[in-house]
């Protein structure tokens, strides 16, 4: 899942579709995340990065069924608190295994200059 257009202080929403290519309905659940922001904490432009876990994330639904040859979307929402890079994964448990969805991208600061020329 690539983040596009994420801005500090603004809620960001992403979706991912899980498609069932098995021979029967599957049950998925216990959805969780392991996401970190590698935030640019410098004020001088000299790369001073710090790692922050992203705790304000919601993933819905947290459990669901997907019928054979069908798909189901999950929605991921969070509000970035720092500019910089985000890396991590979304985990979905399935039977006795797990599915991992990679999530990555950049968060920028809001452009406060309203008078672009």
N, C-alpha and C positions, 0 to 999 in steps of 0.2 A: 504494500500500500504506500504509494508515494504522496507525501504531503505537498500540496500546491496552493500557494497563496496564504499560508498560515501567518498570522500577525499577532504580535505580543498584545495580550489583553483582550483579544477577540475570540469568541468561541469558534472552534474549528470542527467541522463535521466531515467524516469520511465514511464510505461504505465499502463493503467487500461481499462478494457473492460466493457462497459455498455450494458447489454442485455435486450431487450424488451420482457417481458412475457405477455404483455397485448393483447387485441383483435384488436388493431389498431396501426397505426404509431404514434409515440410520438415525440414531438418537445422539445428539451432541449436547454438551453441557459444560458446566464449570468453566465458563469463559473468563479469562483474566489477562492481565498485561504485565509486561516488563519493559517499560519505556523510560529512557533517560534523555534529558536535554544536555547537550554539551554547549553551555552558554558562553557567549563572548562577554566577559565581565570587565573588559578594558574600557577605559574612557579615552585612551590615546590611540587606539587602532592597532596597538601591539598585541597580538593574539594572546590573551590571558583567559584561558578556558577553564571552566569549572563544571563538574558533573552534578546534575540535579535529577532526582527521580521525578517522574510525572505522576502525581498522586490524584489529581483532580480529573480523572478519566472515567467515562461511563461507556459501557459496551452493552448493547441490547440487541436481541434478547440474550439472556444469560444461559438459556437452554432452549433447544428446539429440535424438531424432527424434520428430516428431508426425505421425501419419497424418491424412489428409483427414477433416475433420469430427470429429476427436478432440481431446482436451486432455491436457496434461501439467503437473503441479505442480512448482514449484521451492520449495525450503525455504531461508529466510534465517535465520541465527542469529548473534547477537552479544551481548556483555555490556556495557551502558552503564557508563561510568566517571564521568560527570558528569550532574547534573540540568540540564534545560533542553530546548531545542528541537532536533530532528533533521530535517535536510533533505538530500535527495540523490536519487540514482537508481541503478538496477540496469541494466546494459547487457548485452544479449544479441545476439551477431552472428548474422545470418541472410543467407546468400548474400553479396551485396556491400553489404548495408545493415545497420542496427542497429535493435533494438527497445529503447526506454527505458521502464522502469517507475519512476514517481515514488514516493518513499518519504518520509513525513513523520510527525511526531507529537511528543509530549512525553514526557520521562523525569522521573519524580518520585523523591524520596528515599524510602527505606523508612520506614514508620511504626514508630518504635521504642516508641511508647507502647502497651503491651499492654493497658492498663486503660482502654478507652474507656468513657465514661459517656453 
